[in-house]
């Protein structure tokens, strides 16, 4: 009987140890998530943003707090997210632009955010939307806590939203952010409370130091396997919804097809695929500027940070073409 009691006592101590350890780990995780705040949603400590800051949450939150500060928006994926909106304002002096582009952004994201902003009395007079080919093909999009929409967009309660970030596993992202801060040199910087755009500071520094070496490092010739393209019809449908919503709400819309570095799609898709994509886009938006096959931009490595993202010098040229051509043609491309 004593032997059984001894075993029972050991099991009891073991179970208590497990419970206490679990509580300590849970408290550690929640404390790190709240204080280090890798997704920048709690904002308890005034520390710089990191690689995984939630753009969707921070940008929409800023606009709701400042409903009349802006009246025009750059929208789309991380390609347009790098564009400083002052470039647009140079050609649209009556507009105050904010960059509402987000990582992995597509027409469905834009429509959700715009609807929520309008419902919260945010001024929306003009939208520039850059169309990226990759949401429209069979390609998985990484879904992380950094991609979650603001509560006014998703409809979840504040409690559910913040609780989800308390317990999300984020040790790697937290360590990365701490290392980012301790180095004293930011790799990436988000300007949520002013322009909305982000900068790739590490790449900018490398380019300033030795652009030729940077190009050699970032643009190595890689042969990509040709795969059959599977079109994502839902994305075309969402683009049509976005175009229709903007029209119904009398919001001036400028659509264009994004420039793509040759390494970003060549060898991955056939010319017939690109022609089909353009045809389907035009069937929704009408004829719009298509910069995807612009040889001057497609083949010039110096205009890009890496194959997926172009630099400010190209962004300025792009917006000049977009606005000047549209104005010269009275709104018709």
C-alpha positions, -999 to 999 in steps of 0.1 A, spaced: 0 0 0 29 23 9 45 14 -25 13 24 -43 11 56 -23 47 64 -32 40 59 -69 9 80 -66 29 108 -49 55 107 -77 28 109 -104 12 138 -86 45 157 -84 51 149 -121 17 162 -131 22 193 -110 56 199 -126 40 195 -161 12 220 -152 36 245 -137 60 242 -167 32 247 -191 20 278 -173 55 292 -173 60 285 -210 26 300 -218 34 331 -198 68 334 -215 52 331 -250 25 357 -242 50 380 -226 73 378 -256 45 383 -280 32 413 -262 65 430 -254 87 421 -284 55 423 -305 69 408 -338 37 416 -357 34 452 -342 -1 449 -330 2 454 -292 26 484 -293 33 483 -255 70 492 -259 82 519 -283 106 497 -303 112 498 -341 91 477 -364 106 444 -378 104 421 -407 70 407 -398 50 438 -389 14 434 -399 8 459 -427 -29 452 -430 -36 459 -394 -13 490 -390 -22 507 -422 -60 504 -418 -58 513 -382 -39 545 -390 -64 555 -417 -94 550 -394 -77 573 -368 -71 598 -396 -102 596 -418 -96 628 -437 -58 631 -438 -56 612 -471 -79 609 -501 -60 587 -525 -43 553 -522 -16 531 -539 -28 495 -537 -16 461 -546 12 438 -535 46 444 -519 58 456 -553 38 488 -550 43 488 -513 78 501 -518 66 532 -537 67 565 -519 33 582 -525 50 616 -530 58 603 -565 21 601 -573 14 635 -557 38 651 -581 13 644 -609 -18 646 -588 -12 678 -566 -48 679 -555 -45 644 -540 -30 633 -507 -18 598 -513 -11 569 -488 5 536 -497 -20 509 -488 -1 481 -507 5 450 -486 26 418 -487 8 392 -508 -19 418 -516 -44 412 -544 -78 426 -556 -97 407 -528 -76 423 -501 -80 458 -517 -118 454 -519 -121 443 -483 -100 471 -470 -117 498 -491 -152 487 -481 -142 488 -444 -126 522 -447 -156 537 -465 -179 523 -438 -157 540 -413 -159 574 -431 -124 574 -445 -121 597 -475 -115 578 -508 -114 597 -540 -87 579 -560 -71 545 -562 -40 534 -581 -40 496 -583 -10 476 -596 -19 442 -610 6 415 -602 4 382 -623 12 358 -595 -22 358 -576 -38 347 -608 -17 316 -613 -15 284 -593 10 295 -567 6 292 -529 7 324 -509 23 322 -475 -3 329 -449 11 341 -416 -2 361 -386 15 391 -404 -12 389 -431 -43 391 -408 -67 419 -415 -77 446 -391 -108 438 -370 -129 463 -390 -121 444 -421 -123 408 -409 -152 414 -385 -136 395 -356 -139 410 -321 -110 429 -305 -108 401 -279 -105 374 -305 -80 394 -326 -56 402 -298 -59 368 -281 -49 351 -314 -17 371 -313 -10 363 -276 -6 326 -282 7 325 -317 41 307 -320 65 334 -329 99 327 -312 119 328 -345 103 361 -355 108 376 -321 145 366 -320 149 380 -355 133 413 -344 155 416 -313 186 409 -333 174 435 -358 172 461 -330 205 451 -313 224 455 -346 213 492 -346 208 491 -383 174 483 -397 171 460 -427 135 471 -434 115 501 -423 77 507 -424 63 542 -424 28 533 -412 20 567 -397 30 589 -426 34 577 -462 25 540 -457 53 527 -478 83 506 -467 120 507 -475 146 479 -479 173 497 -461 198 469 -461 196 466 -499 198 504 -503 230 504 -484 245 475 -504 236 493 -537 251 526 -525 284 507 -516 288 487 -548 259 485 -572 277 463 -597 286 437 -571 251 438 -558 237 431 -592 260 401 -597 249 387 -563 211 393 -568 206 385 -605 223 351 -611 210 333 -642 187 306 -631 169 282 -653 134 277 -641 113 247 -649 84 253 -672 52 243 -655 16 242 -668 -2 274 -656 -34 268 -637 -54 300 -636 -71 310 -603 -105 321 -616 -115 336 -582 -88 362 -585 -102 374 -619 -136 375 -603 -124 396 -574 -107 420 -597 -140 425 -615 -157 431 -581 -131 457 -572 -134 475 -606 -172 475 -603 -172 487 -566 -148 516 -575 -171 526 -604 -203 524 -584 -188 546 -557 -175 572 -582 -139 566 -572 -113 574 -598 -93 542 -606 -60 538 -623 -53 502 -631 -20 490 -646 -1 457 -650 30 457 -629 65 455 -645 81 422 -639 118 415 -641 126 389 -667 138 364 -641 105 366 -623 85 349 -649 105 340 -680 111 302 -683 81 297 -659 54 307 -683 49 307 -721 42 337 -742 8 323 -748 2 323 -710 11 360 -708 -11 369 -737 -40 350 -721 -35 368 -688 -34 402 -705 -66 394 -725 -85 384 -694 -74 415 -675 -84 437 -703 -118 420 -704 -124 433 -669 -106 467 -668 -106 476 -704 -73 485 -721 -49 496 -693 -11 503 -692 8 470 -694 44 473 -682 50 436 -678 67 432 -712 84 465 -714 119 456 -726 135 487 -711 122 478 -677 122 440 -679 159 437 -688 175 464 -667 188 448 -635 197 482 -620 160 491 -617 154 462 -592 163 452 -557 159 416 -568 137 399 -594 104 405 -574 107 442 -564 116 473 -584 134 503 -570 122 539 -566 138 550 -599 115 527 -618 85 536 -596 89 573 -605 91 565 -643 61 542 -639 39 568 -623 50 595 -647 39 573 -676 7 563 -659 -5 598 -650 9 618 -679 -4 594 -706 -38 592 -689 -41 630 -686 -30 635 -722 -56 611 -734 -84 625 -713 -86 594 -691 -84 569 -720 -53 548 -724 
